[in-house]
Amino acid sequence: MIPFPVQSPPAVQQPLSPQEIQARGETLEKAQKWADLADFFESLGPKDQRLFLTFRLKALQKAQRWERMLEVCNSTLPQIEIKSGPKLGLERLLLANALSHLGRHPEALAAHQENGKLGSLASYRSACSEARLVPDWKSEKACADALLALKPGDAEALAWKGEALAQQKNFTDAEPILREAIKGDPRQPFAWSNLGRCLNERKALPEALDVLNQALALDPALYEAHYNRGRTNFELKQFQSSVEDFRIALAAIPGDQDLQENLHQAERYLKAQRSGAKSK
């Protein structure tokens, strides 16, 4: 009878010491191998993951693993804040950042706004940006007001507040705020666009056209400015230009019923204008 060969038991892998973990992490960080660094921290046990939490979160951020970052922040925050309650820290900031990158704008808005209340000036800026994307004009104004209370005269905050007022059709209050925003920083295309909308509402059409041209010189893809300029050109009976602007805006937000109606109306007037010119 031939005996079976005796196999040696597999070698037991010894856990890495904190010093070894730190050294290996720093090597991967220096090489900017962020995905490998994130995977390395995933391979560690819970105790070591907690010990190197900040390093781990940096790896997840650099590797753009937003879903995993969100999971880690959500699981660690209750442990960190169990005694202190909500407080501004890396985990809260990165949680809000992850929600923004994942396109979860209402949740991101709430998270950034909370971080602003906890003392982060930059978080109020992020909250305003998220409010525009939701859109939530009431929250945009509230966050802009909070930012202005901390930094009076801030041009970007003024632009957000002016936009929020304009979107809520409070054009009388919005116009001077938007002018102040542009005076403080003329490189804000959406501020120019919203000012153009205010000017449209009070029929200051030549100035509105100049303002909206400025908005589009800064950002040719700003569809709101194309929409607003389309309205201006329509009122000025420049129907060809109006049609072109409405078409560009509609390409950015296809299916928008108001834009479709504006475009069809401009096309009808353009056709009538051309027919009248031929008859002469």
Secondary structure, DSSP 8 states (H G I E B T S, - for coil): -----------------HHHHHHHHHHHHHTT-HHHHHHHHHTS-HHHHHHTHHHHHHHHHHTT-HHHHHHHHHHHHHHHTTTT-S---HHHHHHHHHHHHTT-HHHHHHHHHHHHHTT-HHHHHHHHHHHHHTT-HHHHHHHHHHHHHHSTT-HHHHHHHHHHHHHTT-HHHHHHHHHHHHHH-TT-HHHHHHHHHHHHHTT-HHHHHHHHHHHHHH-TT-HHHHHHHHHHHHHTT-HHHHHHHHHHHHHHSTT-HHHHHHHHHHHHHHHHHHHHHHH-
